Amino acid sequence: HFSYYVDSIRWDLDNVDAGARKFIMDGLKDAKIIPDDSIKYVVGYSCEVFLSETPRIVMRISGEPN
């Protein structure tokens, strides 16, 4: 699950999520936190966006290790 905290209402969820999620998933793969970001290991995700004075991304990983 991805929680995006943005500092402006000008951000829209699809742009924030599409750009950030790709880099995050590749980073998780490169750090060997997940073996791969294919559907064999990542079967879904959810996301939401909040206005905040402190922009950040919070990610929660759940599931059983393969």
Disulfide bonds with the S-S distance in Angstrom:
none
